[in-house]
Amino acid sequence: MLLGGTNLVLVVVTTRKLEPFWAAGLRFTGAAILAFAAAAALHLAIPRGRALAVSGVYGVLAFGLGFGLFFWGTRHVPAGIASVILGCVPLFTFLLAVAQGLERFRLRGLVGAVLAILGIGVISAEAPSGSLPILPLLAVVGAAVATAEAAITVRRIPGEHPLPVNAVGMAVGAELLMLASVVSDEPHDAPWSAGATLPLMIMIVTSPLLFELYVVVVQRWSASAAAYQLVLFPLVSIPLSALLLNETISLSLLVGAPLVLLGVYVGALAPDRHRSAVITGTENGSSV
């Protein structure tokens, strides 16, 4: 929670100094190099065959698309608001899992989605500096959806160590981000000349550990349950962004954030009483 919430704020700090795709590409190029070096030092095998292909797809979703949209969107969306939207990842994960036939539909999932969307609407209606621009806001929402699908995808790589999986994923994502930077004709300022060296280096060094821990959790829990950790990011990022970025904690954020988090809880995290009753009944029947 602390590591993730801090990195989220550092993304905003960096994108205010460097172009978004360039900054994200630098981050994951450096992080991929560190992850490959660590995997080699630990004698961990790089995924092969189907595991390599799925690791690449994970990289496209999580690092190329997810962080590409997130870096671009947070140039205009405050860190506190972005972290609340990212907190919807467990709900998006559940809805995507239902759509792909991996989990059964539950009415409360629909109720949770409505609450979360209502909360985002409240937040965007009265941002600290006025109404938020719609495209950057949608980009952050798109980043959350891509992150949710990445969580589902990485569960299709059982038995692989998360460090080399992330090394491959970050390398693929970094290439896509650098390509996007070139295609969009971004200026490629040196981090030290833009004053972005420290936040960028912190993200590079911490990314291999951060995403290794994330994949470890995803591989052991359900995708939606593992994404629960993102719900806690606002507890770190909102006060930190107020301290480092002088972001105002507006009334709309105070009202909308609890609605989003309530929607995530209702839709994806609350205990399933029906399922618990079925399990309990099955256990009781088997013990007779």
Kinemage of the C-alpha trace (Angstrom):
@kinemage 1
@onewidth
@group {chain A} dominant
@subgroup {mainchain}
@vectorlist {calphas} color= white
{ca met a 1} P 0.000 0.000 0.000
{ca leu a 2} L 2.737 2.475 0.998
{ca leu a 3} L 4.931 1.601 -1.975
{ca gly a 4} L 2.070 1.700 -4.473
{ca gly a 5} L 0.506 4.907 -3.167
{ca thr a 6} L 3.863 6.681 -3.145
{ca asn a 7} L 4.668 5.543 -6.703
{ca leu a 8} L 1.314 6.863 -7.869
{ca val a 9} L 2.167 10.354 -6.615
{ca leu a 10} L 5.657 10.119 -8.123
{ca val a 11} L 4.047 9.454 -11.508
{ca val a 12} L 2.288 12.817 -11.290
{ca val a 13} L 5.487 14.549 -10.138
{ca thr a 14} L 7.367 13.074 -13.115
{ca thr a 15} L 4.731 13.867 -15.759
{ca arg a 16} L 4.831 17.502 -14.721
{ca lys a 17} L 8.494 17.574 -15.686
{ca leu a 18} L 8.740 15.104 -18.607
{ca glu a 19} L 6.453 14.064 -21.464
{ca pro a 20} L 4.194 11.175 -20.355
{ca phe a 21} L 5.134 8.359 -22.776
{ca trp a 22} L 8.816 9.284 -22.562
{ca ala a 23} L 8.709 9.272 -18.750
{ca ala a 24} L 6.850 5.948 -18.606
{ca gly a 25} L 9.209 4.434 -21.184
{ca leu a 26} L 12.257 5.497 -19.182
{ca arg a 27} L 10.750 4.089 -16.003
{ca phe a 28} L 10.049 0.640 -17.378
{ca thr a 29} L 13.199 0.426 -19.476
{ca gly a 30} L 15.244 0.923 -16.327
{ca ala a 31} L 12.990 -1.339 -14.270
{ca ala a 32} L 13.157 -4.123 -16.905
{ca ile a 33} L 16.958 -3.992 -16.916
{ca leu a 34} L 17.015 -4.277 -13.117
{ca ala a 35} L 14.488 -7.132 -13.163
{ca phe a 36} L 16.437 -9.112 -15.791
{ca ala a 37} L 19.684 -8.536 -13.842
{ca ala a 38} L 18.056 -9.713 -10.600
{ca ala a 39} L 16.574 -12.775 -12.324
{ca ala a 40} L 20.000 -13.666 -13.751
{ca ala a 41} L 21.669 -13.207 -10.355
{ca leu a 42} L 19.082 -15.524 -8.784
{ca his a 43} L 19.380 -18.041 -11.662
{ca leu a 44} L 15.686 -17.719 -12.505
{ca ala a 45} L 14.595 -18.977 -15.922
{ca ile a 46} L 12.939 -16.603 -18.368
{ca pro a 47} L 9.451 -17.806 -19.391
{ca arg a 48} L 9.276 -19.814 -22.608
{ca gly a 49} L 6.598 -20.886 -25.040
{ca arg a 50} L 3.058 -20.080 -23.960
{ca ala a 51} L 4.241 -18.536 -20.675
{ca leu a 52} L 6.461 -16.131 -22.643
{ca ala a 53} L 3.581 -15.154 -24.932
{ca val a 54} L 1.203 -14.553 -22.010
{ca ser a 55} L 3.918 -12.553 -20.203
{ca gly a 56} L 4.119 -10.373 -23.305
{ca val a 57} L 0.353 -9.836 -23.351
{ca tyr a 58} L 0.515 -8.977 -19.651
{ca gly a 59} L 3.210 -6.410 -20.504
{ca val a 60} L 1.081 -4.846 -23.243
{ca leu a 61} L -1.907 -4.499 -20.897
{ca ala a 62} L -0.235 -3.556 -17.616
{ca phe a 63} L 2.765 -1.490 -18.695
{ca gly a 64} L 2.143 -0.427 -22.276
{ca leu a 65} L -1.563 0.374 -22.239
{ca gly a 66} L -2.235 0.746 -18.499
{ca phe a 67} L 0.694 2.967 -17.613
{ca gly a 68} L 0.719 4.720 -20.982
{ca leu a 69} L -2.841 5.923 -20.358
{ca phe a 70} L -2.142 6.604 -16.691
{ca phe a 71} L 0.971 8.729 -17.305
{ca trp a 72} L -0.843 10.652 -20.038
{ca gly a 73} L -4.033 11.158 -18.030
{ca thr a 74} L -2.350 12.296 -14.825
{ca arg a 75} L -0.880 15.333 -16.551
{ca his a 76} L -4.360 16.825 -16.077
{ca val a 77} L -5.972 14.638 -13.386
{ca pro a 78} L -4.809 15.254 -9.778
{ca ala a 79} L -3.030 12.383 -8.046
{ca gly a 80} L -5.682 12.030 -5.337
{ca ile a 81} L -8.500 11.703 -7.872
{ca ala a 82} L -6.457 9.331 -10.062
{ca ser a 83} L -5.801 7.072 -7.085
{ca val a 84} L -9.524 6.861 -6.309
{ca ile a 85} L -10.279 5.869 -9.910
{ca leu a 86} L -7.488 3.296 -9.770
{ca gly a 87} L -9.196 1.949 -6.666
{ca cys a 88} L -11.970 0.709 -9.002
{ca val a 89} L -9.631 -1.965 -10.398
{ca pro a 90} L -11.133 -4.779 -8.227
{ca leu a 91} L -14.602 -3.926 -9.513
{ca phe a 92} L -13.433 -3.761 -13.134
{ca thr a 93} L -11.622 -7.068 -12.594
{ca phe a 94} L -14.813 -8.700 -11.351
{ca leu a 95} L -16.896 -7.349 -14.248
{ca leu a 96} L -14.302 -8.472 -16.821
{ca ala a 97} L -14.084 -11.902 -15.187
{ca val a 98} L -17.873 -12.236 -15.446
{ca ala a 99} L -17.798 -11.146 -19.099
{ca gln a 100} L -15.146 -13.781 -19.832
{ca gly a 101} L -17.026 -16.526 -18.007
{ca leu a 102} L -14.479 -16.807 -15.192
{ca glu a 103} L -16.892 -15.768 -12.419
{ca arg a 104} L -20.677 -15.848 -12.118
{ca phe a 105} L -22.716 -12.647 -12.344
{ca arg a 106} L -24.004 -11.169 -9.088
{ca leu a 107} L -26.530 -8.352 -8.823
{ca arg a 108} L -24.435 -6.607 -6.226
{ca gly a 109} L -21.675 -6.355 -8.855
{ca leu a 110} L -23.993 -4.166 -10.924
{ca val a 111} L -24.947 -2.138 -7.831
{ca gly a 112} L -21.269 -1.656 -7.001
{ca ala a 113} L -20.546 -0.483 -10.539
{ca val a 114} L -23.333 2.098 -10.348
{ca leu a 115} L -22.047 3.414 -7.002
{ca ala a 116} L -18.465 3.636 -8.275
{ca ile a 117} L -19.492 5.433 -11.480
{ca leu a 118} L -21.643 7.826 -9.436
{ca gly a 119} L -18.669 8.540 -7.179
{ca ile a 120} L -16.388 9.256 -10.150
{ca gly a 121} L -19.064 11.553 -11.536
{ca val a 122} L -19.212 13.505 -8.262
{ca ile a 123} L -15.420 13.830 -8.180
{ca ser a 124} L -15.133 14.982 -11.796
{ca ala a 125} L -17.989 17.487 -11.474
{ca glu a 126} L -16.112 19.680 -9.038
{ca ala a 127} L -12.368 19.135 -9.225
{ca pro a 128} L -10.011 21.322 -7.137
{ca ser a 129} L -9.419 23.603 -10.147
{ca gly a 130} L -12.850 23.243 -11.753
{ca ser a 131} L -14.283 20.526 -14.007
{ca leu a 132} L -11.820 17.875 -15.139
{ca pro a 133} L -11.116 17.514 -18.881
{ca ile a 134} L -12.992 14.451 -20.072
{ca leu a 135} L -10.285 12.773 -22.183
{ca pro a 136} L -7.614 12.643 -19.419
{ca leu a 137} L -10.282 11.392 -16.998
{ca leu a 138} L -11.298 8.660 -19.444
{ca ala a 139} L -7.615 7.819 -19.936
{ca val a 140} L -7.232 7.137 -16.203
{ca val a 141} L -10.400 5.023 -16.247
{ca gly a 142} L -8.988 3.171 -19.270
{ca ala a 143} L -5.752 2.590 -17.356
{ca ala a 144} L -7.755 1.020 -14.520
{ca val a 145} L -9.592 -1.267 -16.961
{ca ala a 146} L -6.307 -2.321 -18.617
{ca thr a 147} L -4.805 -3.025 -15.191
{ca ala a 148} L -7.821 -5.171 -14.315
{ca glu a 149} L -7.482 -7.231 -17.491
{ca ala a 150} L -3.734 -7.574 -16.845
{ca ala a 151} L -4.526 -9.121 -13.446
{ca ile a 152} L -6.743 -11.703 -15.145
{ca thr a 153} L -4.104 -12.367 -17.801
{ca val a 154} L -1.204 -12.940 -15.418
{ca arg a 155} L -3.188 -15.677 -13.655
{ca arg a 156} L -2.841 -17.681 -16.849
{ca ile a 157} L 0.885 -18.136 -16.121
{ca pro a 158} L 0.903 -20.685 -13.278
{ca gly a 159} L 4.192 -21.960 -11.916
{ca glu a 160} L 6.369 -19.136 -13.288
{ca his a 161} L 8.426 -16.964 -10.949
{ca pro a 162} L 6.950 -13.424 -10.881
{ca leu a 163} L 10.318 -11.659 -11.278
{ca pro a 164} L 11.145 -12.883 -14.821
{ca val a 165} L 7.456 -12.604 -15.778
{ca asn a 166} L 7.592 -8.930 -14.847
{ca ala a 167} L 10.974 -8.499 -16.531
{ca val a 168} L 9.456 -9.669 -19.821
{ca gly a 169} L 6.271 -7.648 -19.267
{ca met a 170} L 8.104 -4.431 -18.445
{ca ala a 171} L 10.446 -4.844 -21.425
{ca val a 172} L 7.490 -5.266 -23.794
{ca gly a 173} L 5.663 -2.339 -22.207
{ca ala a 174} L 8.759 -0.123 -22.358
{ca glu a 175} L 9.157 -0.762 -26.101
{ca leu a 176} L 5.522 0.178 -26.748
{ca leu a 177} L 5.831 3.323 -24.622
{ca met a 178} L 8.993 4.425 -26.416
{ca leu a 179} L 7.268 3.802 -29.758
{ca ala a 180} L 4.273 5.876 -28.615
{ca ser a 181} L 6.663 8.650 -27.576
{ca val a 182} L 8.280 8.705 -31.022
{ca val a 183} L 4.967 8.526 -32.912
{ca ser a 184} L 3.468 11.359 -30.837
{ca asp a 185} L 6.630 13.429 -31.460
{ca glu a 186} L 7.336 14.079 -27.792
{ca pro a 187} L 10.478 16.034 -26.871
{ca his a 188} L 12.950 13.700 -25.179
{ca asp a 189} L 14.355 15.879 -22.420
{ca ala a 190} L 17.003 14.393 -20.153
{ca pro a 191} L 15.577 13.693 -16.673
{ca trp a 192} L 18.395 15.605 -14.960
{ca ser a 193} L 17.807 18.718 -17.047
{ca ala a 194} L 14.089 18.619 -16.227
{ca gly a 195} L 14.608 18.017 -12.511
{ca ala a 196} L 12.935 14.586 -12.689
{ca thr a 197} L 15.912 12.380 -11.815
{ca leu a 198} L 15.005 11.607 -8.194
{ca pro a 199} L 11.324 10.619 -8.653
{ca leu a 200} L 12.185 8.656 -11.797
{ca met a 201} L 15.020 6.773 -10.105
{ca ile a 202} L 12.814 5.913 -7.120
{ca met a 203} L 10.196 4.452 -9.460
{ca ile a 204} L 12.802 2.524 -11.463
{ca val a 205} L 14.357 0.974 -8.362
{ca thr a 206} L 11.063 0.110 -6.641
{ca ser a 207} L 9.113 -1.125 -9.702
{ca pro a 208} L 10.599 -4.658 -9.871
{ca leu a 209} L 9.747 -5.267 -6.202
{ca leu a 210} L 6.335 -3.580 -6.428
{ca phe a 211} L 5.144 -5.638 -9.394
{ca glu a 212} L 6.767 -8.851 -8.207
{ca leu a 213} L 4.718 -8.580 -5.002
{ca tyr a 214} L 1.625 -7.782 -7.051
{ca val a 215} L 2.017 -10.877 -9.250
{ca val a 216} L 2.723 -13.050 -6.189
{ca val a 217} L -0.615 -11.983 -4.700
{ca val a 218} L -2.495 -12.392 -8.009
{ca gln a 219} L -1.110 -15.914 -8.485
{ca arg a 220} L -2.262 -16.957 -5.005
{ca trp a 221} L -5.607 -15.167 -4.732
{ca ser a 222} L -8.415 -14.538 -7.175
{ca ala a 223} L -7.719 -11.635 -9.533
{ca ser a 224} L -10.409 -9.398 -8.017
{ca ala a 225} L -9.325 -10.161 -4.446
{ca ala a 226} L -5.683 -9.471 -5.287
{ca ala a 227} L -6.647 -6.112 -6.794
{ca tyr a 228} L -8.039 -5.114 -3.368
{ca gln a 229} L -4.650 -3.611 -2.496
{ca leu a 230} L -5.271 -0.808 -5.025
{ca val a 231} L -8.309 0.306 -3.016
{ca leu a 232} L -5.921 1.292 -0.224
{ca phe a 233} L -3.683 3.482 -2.438
{ca pro a 234} L -5.778 6.663 -1.853
{ca leu a 235} L -5.042 6.418 1.890
{ca val a 236} L -1.413 7.163 1.000
{ca ser a 237} L -1.666 9.149 -2.230
{ca ile a 238} L -4.305 11.717 -1.200
{ca pro a 239} L -2.439 13.128 1.841
{ca leu a 240} L 0.932 12.750 0.067
{ca ser a 241} L -0.274 14.632 -3.021
{ca ala a 242} L -1.641 17.382 -0.780
{ca leu a 243} L 1.776 17.627 0.879
{ca leu a 244} L 4.054 17.345 -2.183
{ca leu a 245} L 1.865 18.751 -4.968
{ca asn a 246} L -0.241 21.240 -3.002
{ca glu a 247} L -3.408 19.530 -4.246
{ca thr a 248} L -6.582 20.656 -2.524
{ca ile a 249} L -8.720 17.991 -0.898
{ca ser a 250} L -12.034 19.261 -2.250
{ca leu a 251} L -15.550 18.597 -0.984
{ca ser a 252} L -16.319 16.645 -4.169
{ca leu a 253} L -13.364 14.337 -3.460
{ca leu a 254} L -14.469 13.839 0.141
{ca val a 255} L -17.976 12.918 -1.042
{ca gly a 256} L -17.088 11.005 -4.206
{ca ala a 257} L -14.186 8.922 -2.868
{ca pro a 258} L -16.284 7.068 -0.252
{ca leu a 259} L -18.910 6.350 -2.943
{ca val a 260} L -16.246 4.829 -5.203
{ca leu a 261} L -14.777 2.738 -2.401
{ca leu a 262} L -18.253 1.656 -1.260
{ca gly a 263} L -19.025 0.600 -4.826
{ca val a 264} L -15.828 -1.437 -4.986
{ca tyr a 265} L -16.626 -3.100 -1.655
{ca val a 266} L -20.233 -3.908 -2.568
{ca gly a 267} L -19.401 -5.031 -6.090
{ca ala a 268} L -16.219 -7.025 -5.600
{ca leu a 269} L -15.043 -7.385 -2.028
{ca ala a 270} L -17.980 -7.978 0.330
{ca pro a 271} L -18.373 -11.608 1.491
{ca asp a 272} L -20.747 -13.614 -0.676
{ca arg a 273} L -23.342 -14.889 1.806
{ca his a 274} L -24.963 -17.210 -0.715
{ca arg a 275} L -21.632 -18.768 -1.630
{ca ser a 276} L -20.672 -19.050 2.052
{ca ala a 277} L -23.974 -20.776 2.802
{ca val a 278} L -23.445 -23.220 -0.068
{ca ile a 279} L -19.913 -24.002 1.121
{ca thr a 280} L -21.051 -24.400 4.719
{ca gly a 281} L -23.933 -26.664 3.670
{ca thr a 282} L -21.595 -28.768 1.566
{ca glu a 283} L -19.138 -29.119 4.416
{ca asn a 284} L -21.905 -30.087 6.846
{ca gly a 285} L -23.313 -32.618 4.389
{ca ser a 286} L -19.927 -34.187 3.780
{ca ser a 287} L -19.304 -34.612 7.479
{ca val a 288} L -22.445 -36.677 8.045
